[in-house]
Amino acid sequence: MTKRINLFLVLCVFSQLDVLSQELLLEMGLDSGSFYMETTAMRNETSAMRLPSKDTTKYRFFKPDDLHEKVQYQLGLRHNSLWAGYSSSYETDERSREGYMKYARERDEYFITFANLLAPTLYFDFFGESGKEYILLYIIVKTIRYDEYRGGGFSNNEAWYDIELRSKKGTKRYPIDKKLRFTGSGRVELRFWNDKFYKSVGQSPIGNYFIELTFVYLSNSKKIKVKTEPFKLDV
């Protein structure tokens, strides 16, 4: 309890001190075992279209692989049965993602397990000064562009490292319930979801996000920020 109070006081005193980090190096990539692959795409390019753009820069693009589509299809069949049972007990305006996932978890653990595995998971490795402690305070996600595909996916929120992306342009701050601490170097793994939910069919749309992440750490009584380059992600 004392440690929590001390940390709270430190955050209050130094909340105005923001430094863009030059000491924390960042590397990112796909989590092992992911049903995703990495390629490149331009700003206005998705898996389904390519719109004219003056920006010809190629950005990192993480999108589903062939196995993802096969598993997604099998989950769709299971979803149809689960959704029929869940929705028969509720009017459309009473249905919710949380209620449906609770219903599915009680009846089909396979569905829940693979719905989580199909969500894109990225790792972020941070390399700082040896012997120096870093505490992750929160994450800021900037949505630069969003394009929705036809079809739907599944959504769930189970742990502190789940990030529900906003399809609306702008920034959102994600607090960290379980503070990550590391000395010298450490890893953050984030699993991403789409914030939309269609109550009529019980699915979230699949969309292409063009985003940028900022990680805010506390180190030596200073808040330091580490930014990713903009990248594209199918969710």
Secondary structure, 3 states (H helix, E strand, C coil): CHHHHHHHHHHHHCCCCEEECCCCEEEEEECCCCCEEEEEECCCECCCCECCCCCCCCEEEEEECHHHHHHHHHHHHHHHHHHHHHHCCCCHHHCCHHHHHHHHHHHCHHHHHHHHHHCCEEEEEEECCCCCEEEEEEEEEEEEEEEEEEEEECCCCCCCCEEEECCCCEEEEEEEEEEEEEECEEEEEEEEEECCCECCCCEEEEEEEEEEEEEEEEECCEEEEEECCCEEEEC
